[in-house]
């Protein structure tokens, strides 16, 4: 079942770190819940981050916690919402730092798919949520899969930058090998952004001689 939903390159990469039958069980449970509850994102977008960012192309990882739980917001990319949906305040703060850091204009679009296609893995630790109920799927088992994803990216020989915003994301640093770069700052939410997120310059720090942060 999971082999039809998750791209083959990612399936191969995570296989050493999670039993595929266990992953099938998590996915199957999420599908069963859709029969009685409204679940976000839509089924076809649950693995959107992995469809847009190939395993071999990952240059940076931004780790979120939980999908947006409002109608039409979540589309399988951490911190991103489809164009035309009201900007979440956290995303506005991310864009402010992005513009200040890289000397670019503040983006007018809220869909971060171009970042994903350009090598930024935008992955939430939990991949689904019940409408209107944040963290409702925190016990479903998704973290086992996304921890395996972090370990799989950590397996890469070429250095990758892991951007860990807030204490929850920073708790995943234990899965990251020492040859990768870790950027840890307060979360960009309105409650925490002024405690050290603004001015942290995560985007320029992630850039290398051969890779620049993608435009939107």
C-alpha positions in Angstrom: 0.0 0.0 0.0 2.7 2.5 1.0 4.6 1.6 -2.1 1.9 3.3 -4.2 1.9 6.5 -2.2 5.5 7.2 -1.2 8.0 7.7 -4.0 10.4 4.8 -4.6 13.6 6.8 -3.8 12.3 7.8 -0.4 10.9 4.3 0.3 14.4 2.9 -0.3 16.0 5.5 1.8 13.8 5.1 4.9 13.7 1.3 4.7 16.8 0.7 6.9 15.2 2.8 9.6 11.6 1.7 9.8 9.8 -1.6 9.1 7.8 -1.1 5.9 4.9 -3.2 7.3 4.8 -0.8 10.3 4.7 2.1 7.9 1.9 0.4 6.0 -0.1 0.1 9.2 0.3 3.8 10.0 -0.8 4.7 6.5 -3.7 2.3 6.6 -4.9 3.7 9.9 -4.9 7.2 8.5 -7.0 6.0 5.5 -9.5 4.4 7.8 -9.9 7.6 9.8 -10.9 9.4 6.6 -14.0 7.3 6.4 -15.5 8.9 9.6 -13.6 12.2 10.0 -12.5 15.1 7.9 -8.7 14.8 7.6 -6.1 17.2 6.2 -4.2 17.3 4.0 -6.1 15.5 1.2 -5.0 11.9 0.8 -3.1 12.6 -2.4 -1.0 15.3 -0.7 0.0 13.5 2.4 3.4 12.7 0.9 3.7 15.9 -1.2 7.0 16.9 0.4 8.6 13.7 -0.8 7.1 14.0 -4.3 8.4 17.5 -4.8 11.8 17.0 -3.2 13.7 13.9 -4.4 16.0 12.2 -1.9 19.1 12.8 -3.9 18.3 16.6 -4.3 17.8 17.4 -0.6 20.1 20.4 0.4 18.2 21.7 3.4 15.5 20.4 5.8 12.8 22.5 7.5 11.0 20.5 10.1 7.5 21.4 11.2 5.3 19.6 13.8 1.7 19.4 12.7 -0.3 20.2 9.5 -2.6 23.2 9.5 -6.0 22.1 10.6 -8.2 24.6 8.7 -10.1 24.0 5.5 -7.9 24.2 2.4 -4.7 25.1 4.3 -2.6 21.9 4.6 -1.1 20.6 1.4 1.7 18.4 2.6 4.5 21.0 3.0 5.5 22.3 6.4 4.6 26.0 6.9 3.2 26.3 3.4 -0.4 26.9 2.3 -1.8 27.0 -1.2 -1.9 30.4 -2.9 -5.1 32.2 -2.2 -5.4 30.9 1.3 -4.9 33.5 4.1 -1.3 33.8 5.1 -0.6 32.2 8.5 1.2 34.6 10.8 4.2 32.2 11.2 4.7 32.1 7.5 4.7 36.0 7.4 7.5 35.9 9.9 9.4 33.3 7.9 9.1 35.5 4.9 10.3 38.6 6.8 13.4 36.9 7.9 13.9 35.4 4.4 13.7 38.8 2.8 16.0 40.5 5.4 18.5 37.6 5.3 18.8 37.2 1.5 18.1 40.8 0.4 15.0 39.7 -1.6 11.5 40.9 -1.8 8.9 39.5 0.7 7.1 36.8 -1.4 3.5 37.4 -2.3 2.7 33.7 -2.7 2.2 31.4 0.2 2.8 28.1 -1.6 6.4 27.0 -0.9 6.5 24.3 -3.7 9.3 26.1 -5.5 11.5 25.8 -2.3 10.6 22.1 -2.3 11.4 21.6 -5.9 14.7 23.4 -5.4 16.0 21.0 -2.7 14.3 22.2 0.6 12.5 19.3 2.3 9.5 20.9 4.1 8.3 18.1 6.3 6.0 18.0 9.3 6.7 15.4 12.0 3.0 14.5 11.9 1.6 14.1 8.4 -2.1 14.3 9.0 -4.6 16.0 11.3 -8.3 16.0 12.0 -10.1 19.2 10.9 -10.2 21.8 13.6 -8.2 19.7 16.1 -4.5 20.4 16.3 -2.2 17.4 17.1 -5.1 15.0 16.9 -2.9 12.5 15.1 0.2 12.8 17.3 -0.3 9.2 18.5 -0.9 7.7 15.1 2.7 6.8 14.5 3.7 9.3 11.9 6.7 10.4 14.0 8.2 7.0 13.6 8.2 7.5 9.8 9.5 11.1 9.9 12.2 10.2 12.4 13.2 7.6 9.8 13.2 10.3 7.2 15.6 12.5 9.3 17.9 9.5 9.8 17.8 8.7 6.0 18.8 12.3 5.1 21.5 12.1 7.8 22.8 9.0 6.0 23.7 11.3 3.0 27.4 11.8 2.6 27.1 15.4 1.3 26.4 17.9 4.0 22.7 19.0 4.4 21.5 21.9 6.6 18.8 21.0 9.1 16.8 24.1 10.2 15.2 23.3 13.5 12.8 26.0 14.7 11.6 25.6 18.3 12.1 23.0 21.0 10.1 20.3 19.3 12.1 20.4 16.1 15.3 20.7 18.1 14.5 17.4 19.9 15.2 15.7 16.6 18.8 16.8 16.5 19.8 13.5 18.1 19.1 11.8 14.8 21.5 14.0 12.8 25.1 13.0 12.1 27.9 15.4 12.9 29.0 16.2 9.4 25.7 18.0 8.7 24.9 21.6 9.7 22.2 22.3 12.3 20.6 25.7 12.7 18.6 25.9 15.9 16.5 29.0 16.7 13.3 29.9 18.4 10.1 29.2 16.5 9.0 31.8 13.9 5.5 32.0 15.5 4.3 35.4 16.7 4.8 34.2 20.3 8.5 33.4 19.9 9.9 35.1 16.7 11.3 38.1 18.6 13.2 35.9 21.0 15.9 35.1 18.5 14.3 33.9 15.2 14.5 37.3 13.6 18.1 38.0 12.7 19.1 34.4 12.8 19.8 34.3 9.1 19.0 30.6 8.5 18.6 30.9 4.7 22.0 32.4 4.0 23.7 30.0 6.4 22.2 27.0 4.4 23.6 28.2 1.1 26.8 26.8 -0.3 29.0 27.6 -3.2 27.0 25.3 -5.4 23.5 25.8 -4.0 21.5 28.9 -3.4 18.2 29.1 -1.6 15.4 28.9 -4.2 13.3 31.8 -5.2 9.5 31.7 -4.9 
